[in-house]
Amino acid sequence: MLVAAALGYLLGSVPFGLLLTRFTGAGDLRAIGSGNIGATNVLRTGRKGLAAATLLLDLAKGAAAVWLGRLLATDPAAVADPAAVAGAAAVIGHCFPLWLRFRGGKGVATLMGVSLGLAWGIGGVYAAVWLGMLALTRISSLGGMSAAVAAPVAAQLLGHPGYVPVLAALAALVLWLHRANIVRLLNGTEPRVGSKPKAGPAE
């Protein structure tokens, strides 16, 4: 279980957004927009391809962590599922990477990868809610938070109750990391995708 958690954390803590923007000459992502290392902030560099690559890689590391956890699942009587433990650790690693002084992303893409890795149905609901809410509102943070909350609900409804606690805990983490976004949503000042950013930090 400890090995699963360690491998998951190490995978999750790889800051793909930061690495891609540096290697392509787009600058230090931490000095752009909100300073976040996720795909939404990469999009603020004007490099849509880099943002898409960041999204896919952040998603992939979540799914890869679950896969590695399953390889380690040798004890059917284990108290917890190593795949779920590794997936949770990957999200935590993305949000709090040791190499960046624990200042990472908000975990939305990595949590989608974990959801897909745990069960395709859960991941499918996650993606549908995320994309649907984003298309409806054009607010990135609202789409991500809605998808995170939908994951444990989908797990319960689709017959995976064992995954509900970990997905609910990760959804709570995503909401907590978006607390500033929630305040802006309530105030009606949360920026929409494609709009010109106003002064001050964004999602």
N, C-alpha and C positions, 0 to 999 in steps of 0.2 A: 504493500500500500504506500509506503514511504517512497519507494522507487518510482511508482506511478505518479505520485504528487510532484516529486523532484523533476522528472522528465517533462511532465505537463507544464510546470512553471517555467523551465528553461525554454521550451518551445514557445510558450506564450509571450515570454519576455523579449523575443527577437523583434526589434522596432523597425519593421519593414518600411513604414512610411518615412521614417527619418533616414534610413539607409538609402532608399530609392531617390529621395530628393537631394541628398548629398552627392550621390554618385552621378546624377544627371545634371548637376550644376544649378539646381533650383534653390539652393541655399539651405540654411538650418531651419527645419520645420518648426522648431521650438520658438523661433523668432518671428513666425508668420501667423497672422490671424489670432486664434485662441492659444497657440502654442501646443495644441494637442497633436499626438502622433498618428491619429487615425485618418481614414480616407476622406472624411468631410473636410478636414483642415488641409489635406494635400490638394483637394480641389480648389482651394483658395490660391494656390500657386498658379492657377490657370492651366495646369497640365492634367487634362481629363484622363489621358492614358495612364499616368502615374497614379491617379486616384483610383482608377479601376484595378490596376495591378495591386495596389495596397489593399483594397477591399478583398480581392481574391486571395492574396497571401495571408491576410489576417484571418480570413475564413478557413483557409486550408490548415493553418497551424492548430486551430481548435479541433478540426476533424482528425488531424494526425495525432493529436494528444489522446483522443478517445481510442483511436486504433491501437496506439501503443499500450494504452491501459488494458485493452482487451487481450493483447498478447501476454500480459502479465497475470491475467485472471486465471490462476491455476487452482484456486481453492473455492469450491462451490459453496462452502459454508462461511465464507468471509462476511464480516459484518457489513461492509460497504462494497460497492462495485468499483473495482479499480479503474474502469473506463470512465465512470462518472467522476471519480476523484481526480483523475488526470485531466479531464475536461474542465472541471472547476478550477484546478490549479493553473491551466492555460489562460483562462479568463483573468484570474488574479495576476498572473505574470504579465499579461498585456496591460492591465490597469496600473500595476505597481512594479515595474521592472527595476531590479536591483541596479542595473547599469546606468539608469537615468535618474538615480536618487528617488526611485519609487514614484516618478511622475510620468505616467503613461497615457494610454487612451481610455475610452469609456466602455470598451468591451462589447459593443453591439455586433460587429462583424465576427469577432472570435466566438461569441456566444451562439451565433447562427451556425458556425462550423461545428461547435459542440453539439448543438441540437440535431444537425444533420447526421453527425457521427453516431449519436445515441439511437436515433430512429428516423428514417426518412420522412415519416408522417409528421413528426414534430418539427423537423426542419422545413418541411413544405408549408406548414401553417405559419411558421416564423417568417419565411420569405414572403408569403402571400400578404400577411398583415403588414409587414415592413413596407413592401412595395405599394400595397394598396393605400396605406395611410400617407405615404410620401406623395403618391400621385394625387390624392385627394386634397392634401393641405400644402404640399411643397415645403413642409417643415421637417428637416432631417431628424432633429431630436425627437419629435413626436412619433415619427415612424419607428425609430429605434426603440424607444421606450415601450410603445404599444406591442411591438414584436416580442420584446423580452418578457412582458407580462403574459402574453399569449402562450408562451412556451410551456410553463407548468400546467396551464389549463388544457392545452392540447395533449400533454402527456397523460393526464388523468382521463380525458375523454377517449383517447385512442388505446387505452389499455396498458399504459406503462406507469403505473402508480409509484413504482420504485424510484423513478427519476424526478418525481414531483418535488421532494424536499430540496434537492440540489439546484434544480432549475428555479424554484421559488427564491432560494437564497441568492442566486446569481441575478435574478430579476430585481431583487431588492438592492443589490449592489449597483446595478446599472441605473436604477432610479436615484440612488444617493449621489452617484457621480454626475447625474444630470440635474442636481438640485438648483443650480443657477439657471438652467434652461427652464425649469418648471416655474421659477419666479418670473422669468421673462414671458413665458406663455400666459401666465395669469395676468400680467400687465399688458399683454398684447404687443410686446416689443421683440419677440423672438424672430430672428431673420428667416426669410424663406430662401430656398435654393434658387439661385439665379439672381437674387436681389443684391443691390450694392450694400456692402456692410457698413453699418453705422459705427461711430466711435465707440470703443470699448470692446471687451472680449466677447467672442461668439461661441457657438457650440464646439 
